């Protein structure tokens, strides 16, 4: 049985893998993520995902390492990552309410033993309903915005202001599961 390693401390990504019932361990990457778009958003998240997976794989003798990186893109080469404080979290939500945005997640798989690797990405368009300042405050009293790209969750309280999405739901959580399953299958790891 192939050993799976998630190169992320993200609780959302861990929960998604746990839902599948697969055995995996968590070894967070120590690399610094790139924050600026040089060519396009897809290239940025794929590069970050690969850096994370390679960093963890370099410290292992065997196993298949999963790396991921998620950002929210609002256009004009502007990405939104995790907010640093509540003021920034409020400002980010107001920007996101004003127009649809794209959630990009890069996924990288690296075989620690052989060095084989595969990188891909998923994107999902998200449409939100506007919230008042008071509603934003109440939302932040229930949800920690600091560990999520864009500072919102789609699977919990944030679901009440997500009007609709176009694309992969689990991508917005932080790990596109259909894409991941397809990639893992090419490494001989079957989820089903």
VOPAGU-2260 file (C-alpha; in pm, 1 decimal, decimal comma):
REM VOPAGU-2260
SITE   aa  ch    i         X         Y         Z
SITE  UNK   A    0       0,0       0,0       0,0
SITE  UNK   A    1     136,9     339,9     -99,4
SITE  UNK   A    2     197,6     583,2     182,9
SITE  UNK   A    3      21,6     919,1     126,8
SITE  UNK   A    4     159,3    1239,0     278,3
SITE  UNK   A    5     -22,2    1572,5     277,0
SITE  UNK   A    6     228,3    1859,5     261,1
SITE  UNK   A    7     -12,5    2101,4     426,3
SITE  UNK   A    8    -126,1    2197,8     774,6
SITE  UNK   A    9    -466,6    2303,2     635,2
SITE  UNK   A   10    -745,0    2153,4     845,2
SITE  UNK   A   11    -983,7    2187,9     550,6
SITE  UNK   A   12    -758,8    1976,7     326,5
SITE  UNK   A   13    -715,2    1719,2     601,3
SITE  UNK   A   14   -1093,4    1695,3     650,3
SITE  UNK   A   15   -1146,6    1640,3     277,7
SITE  UNK   A   16    -897,1    1352,8     272,3
SITE  UNK   A   17   -1047,5    1206,3     591,5
SITE  UNK   A   18   -1392,5    1202,5     429,1
SITE  UNK   A   19   -1253,9     961,9     170,2
SITE  UNK   A   20   -1131,4     727,3     440,4
SITE  UNK   A   21    -778,2     714,1     299,5
SITE  UNK   A   22    -479,9     670,8     528,1
SITE  UNK   A   23    -241,0     964,8     516,0
SITE  UNK   A   24       2,2    1154,3     731,9
SITE  UNK   A   25      53,8    1529,8     754,8
SITE  UNK   A   26     396,7    1687,6     709,4
SITE  UNK   A   27     364,0    2061,8     645,4
SITE  UNK   A   28     601,2    2219,0     400,0
SITE  UNK   A   29     855,9    2473,6     517,2
SITE  UNK   A   30     887,6    2665,8     190,6
SITE  UNK   A   31     790,5    3028,1     144,1
SITE  UNK   A   32     503,3    3065,3    -102,2
SITE  UNK   A   33     535,8    3297,1    -399,2
SITE  UNK   A   34     278,5    3576,9    -370,1
SITE  UNK   A   35     306,0    3761,5    -701,9
SITE  UNK   A   36     157,3    3659,4   -1034,2
SITE  UNK   A   37     433,5    3661,8   -1293,5
SITE  UNK   A   38     246,6    3502,4   -1584,9
SITE  UNK   A   39     -97,1    3390,0   -1465,6
SITE  UNK   A   40    -275,5    3263,1   -1156,4
SITE  UNK   A   41    -270,8    2899,3   -1266,4
SITE  UNK   A   42     109,2    2908,2   -1297,6
SITE  UNK   A   43     144,9    3066,7    -953,1
SITE  UNK   A   44     -58,6    2805,4    -763,7
SITE  UNK   A   45     100,5    2518,3    -953,5
SITE  UNK   A   46     448,8    2649,7    -875,3
SITE  UNK   A   47     365,0    2686,5    -504,4
SITE  UNK   A   48     203,3    2342,3    -485,9
SITE  UNK   A   49     508,4    2181,7    -646,6
SITE  UNK   A   50     750,8    2365,8    -417,4
SITE  UNK   A   51     557,9    2238,5    -113,7
SITE  UNK   A   52     538,9    1879,1    -236,1
SITE  UNK   A   53     906,7    1871,1    -335,9
SITE  UNK   A   54    1013,1    2018,9      -1,4
SITE  UNK   A   55     837,9    1744,2     193,3
SITE  UNK   A   56     938,0    1467,2     -51,8
SITE  UNK   A   57    1304,3    1568,8     -17,0
SITE  UNK   A   58    1286,9    1474,0     352,9
SITE  UNK   A   59    1132,6    1127,9     293,6
SITE  UNK   A   60    1257,0     793,7     164,7
SITE  UNK   A   61     926,1     685,2      15,8
SITE  UNK   A   62     562,3     779,2     -20,6
SITE  UNK   A   63     347,6     992,6    -245,4
SITE  UNK   A   64     336,6    1356,8    -137,5
SITE  UNK   A   65      40,2    1584,3    -209,2
SITE  UNK   A   66     107,0    1957,1    -223,9
SITE  UNK   A   67    -159,5    2223,9    -275,1
SITE  UNK   A   68    -189,4    2599,9    -291,2
SITE  UNK   A   69    -511,7    2802,8    -306,5
SITE  UNK   A   70    -563,1    3169,1    -387,2
SITE  UNK   A   71    -861,1    3387,3    -468,5
SITE  UNK   A   72    -821,4    3592,0    -785,4
SITE  UNK   A   73   -1022,4    3910,1    -840,2
SITE  UNK   A   74    -868,3    4027,2   -1168,3
SITE  UNK   A   75    -602,1    4276,4   -1274,8
SITE  UNK   A   76    -327,6    4041,0   -1148,8
SITE  UNK   A   77    -463,1    4084,4    -795,6
SITE  UNK   A   78    -477,1    3779,1    -574,1
SITE  UNK   A   79    -616,8    3754,0    -227,6
SITE  UNK   A   80    -455,8    3518,5      16,4
SITE  UNK   A   81    -516,3    3476,8     387,9
SITE  UNK   A   82    -596,4    3798,1     575,3
SITE  UNK   A   83    -346,0    3915,5     837,5
SITE  UNK   A   84    -597,1    4083,1    1073,2
SITE  UNK   A   85    -970,9    4144,2    1115,4
SITE  UNK   A   86    -959,7    4480,9     940,6
SITE  UNK   A   87    -803,1    4323,1     632,5
SITE  UNK   A   88   -1052,0    4032,4     653,9
SITE  UNK   A   89   -1343,7    4281,5     647,7
SITE  UNK   A   90   -1194,3    4470,6     352,3
SITE  UNK   A   91   -1138,0    4147,1     160,6
SITE  UNK   A   92   -1498,6    4033,5     208,2
SITE  UNK   A   93   -1625,7    4369,1      83,5
SITE  UNK   A   94   -1412,3    4333,8    -231,0
SITE  UNK   A   95   -1532,4    3977,1    -285,9
SITE  UNK   A   96   -1898,3    4075,2    -245,6
SITE  UNK   A   97   -1862,3    4342,8    -511,6
SITE  UNK   A   98   -1788,7    4102,7    -800,0
SITE  UNK   A   99   -1742,7    3735,4    -885,2
SITE  UNK   A  100   -1400,0    3590,6    -818,9
SITE  UNK   A  101   -1202,0    3282,9    -916,2
SITE  UNK   A  102   -1063,0    3035,3    -663,6
SITE  UNK   A  103    -751,2    2865,6    -801,1
SITE  UNK   A  104    -589,6    2562,0    -642,1
SITE  UNK   A  105    -267,8    2411,7    -766,6
SITE  UNK   A  106    -213,7    2041,8    -690,1
SITE  UNK   A  107     121,2    1864,1    -709,9
SITE  UNK   A  108     199,9    1497,5    -655,2
SITE  UNK   A  109     559,8    1388,8    -599,2
SITE  UNK   A  110     684,5    1032,4    -554,0
SITE  UNK   A  111     949,4    1065,9    -281,7
SITE  UNK   A  112    1135,4     753,3    -389,4
SITE  UNK   A  113    1150,6     796,2    -765,9
SITE  UNK   A  114    1109,6    1171,9    -797,9
SITE  UNK   A  115     824,0    1141,1   -1045,6
SITE  UNK   A  116     593,9    1440,1   -1028,4
SITE  UNK   A  117     269,3    1572,1   -1169,7
SITE  UNK   A  118     119,9    1919,8   -1140,2
SITE  UNK   A  119    -222,2    2053,6   -1232,5
SITE  UNK   A  120    -476,1    2309,7   -1116,6
SITE  UNK   A  121    -848,0    2371,5   -1079,6
SITE  UNK   A  122   -1044,4    2695,6   -1090,2
SITE  UNK   A  123   -1393,2    2772,5    -964,3
SITE  UNK   A  124   -1595,3    3090,2   -1007,4
SITE  UNK   A  125   -1768,0    3211,7    -689,2
SITE  UNK   A  126   -2056,6    3456,5    -663,6
SITE  UNK   A  127   -2133,2    3605,7    -320,6
SITE  UNK   A  128   -2423,8    3794,4    -167,9
SITE  UNK   A  129   -2341,8    4124,8       3,0
SITE  UNK   A  130   -2330,4    4144,8     382,7
SITE  UNK   A  131   -2365,4    4447,5     607,0
SITE  UNK   A  132   -2079,6    4550,2     836,5
SITE  UNK   A  133   -2272,5    4399,8    1129,3
SITE  UNK   A  134   -2317,4    4068,8     945,0
SITE  UNK   A  135   -1945,7    4059,6     863,1
SITE  UNK   A  136   -1864,8    4115,9    1232,9
SITE  UNK   A  137   -2099,0    3833,2    1336,6
SITE  UNK   A  138   -1949,6    3606,0    1070,7
SITE  UNK   A  139   -1597,4    3675,8    1199,4
SITE  UNK   A  140   -1711,0    3602,6    1554,2
SITE  UNK   A  141   -1801,2    3250,0    1436,5
SITE  UNK   A  142   -1530,4    3177,4    1176,3
SITE  UNK   A  143   -1153,9    3225,9    1193,1
SITE  UNK   A  144   -1069,9    3402,9     864,3
SITE  UNK   A  145    -692,0    3376,2     903,5
SITE  UNK   A  146    -641,9    3021,1     775,9
SITE  UNK   A  147    -846,0    3055,7     455,8
SITE  UNK   A  148    -765,7    3215,1     120,0
SITE  UNK   A  149   -1002,9    3510,0      93,9
SITE  UNK   A  150   -1091,5    3474,8     462,0
SITE  UNK   A  151   -1415,1    3283,5     402,0
SITE  UNK   A  152   -1534,6    2924,4     419,7
SITE  UNK   A  153   -1784,2    2764,5     184,7
SITE  UNK   A  154   -1855,0    2455,0     392,1
SITE  UNK   A  155   -1967,6    2627,3     713,1
SITE  UNK   A  156   -2111,8    2967,2     799,5
SITE  UNK   A  157   -1980,1    3115,1     476,3
SITE  UNK   A  158   -2224,8    2901,3     281,1
SITE  UNK   A  159   -2502,3    3147,1     369,8
SITE  UNK   A  160   -2350,6    3418,9     152,0
SITE  UNK   A  161   -2221,7    3208,6    -136,6
SITE  UNK   A  162   -2492,5    3268,7    -396,5
SITE  UNK   A  163   -2358,5    3015,6    -646,1
SITE  UNK   A  164   -2042,8    2859,2    -781,0
SITE  UNK   A  165   -1938,1    2747,0   -1126,9
SITE  UNK   A  166   -1696,9    2457,5   -1105,3
SITE  UNK   A  167   -1556,7    2226,7    -840,4
SITE  UNK   A  168   -1700,9    2273,8    -489,8
SITE  UNK   A  169   -1413,1    2105,9    -303,1
SITE  UNK   A  170   -1169,9    2334,0    -486,5
SITE  UNK   A  171   -1316,1    2629,5    -295,2
SITE  UNK   A  172   -1246,2    2442,2      29,3
SITE  UNK   A  173    -884,2    2400,8     -79,2
SITE  UNK   A  174    -841,3    2065,1    -253,5
SITE  UNK   A  175   -1014,9    1968,6    -580,5
SITE  UNK   A  176   -1095,3    1607,2    -501,3
SITE  UNK   A  177   -1187,5    1485,0    -852,4
SITE  UNK   A  178    -864,8    1632,2    -990,8
SITE  UNK   A  179    -664,4    1481,0    -702,3
SITE  UNK   A  180    -820,4    1135,1    -748,2
SITE  UNK   A  181    -739,5    1140,7   -1121,1
SITE  UNK   A  182    -380,5    1242,1   -1053,5
SITE  UNK   A  183    -330,1     984,2    -776,9
SITE  UNK   A  184    -464,2     709,0   -1003,9
SITE  UNK   A  185    -179,2     784,2   -1245,1
SITE  UNK   A  186      58,7     712,8    -955,7
SITE  UNK   A  187    -110,9     379,6    -888,2
SITE  UNK   A  188    -306,1     509,5    -589,3
SITE  UNK   A  189    -680,1     441,6    -616,7
SITE  UNK   A  190    -922,0     624,3    -391,0
SITE  UNK   A  191   -1209,3     382,3    -462,9
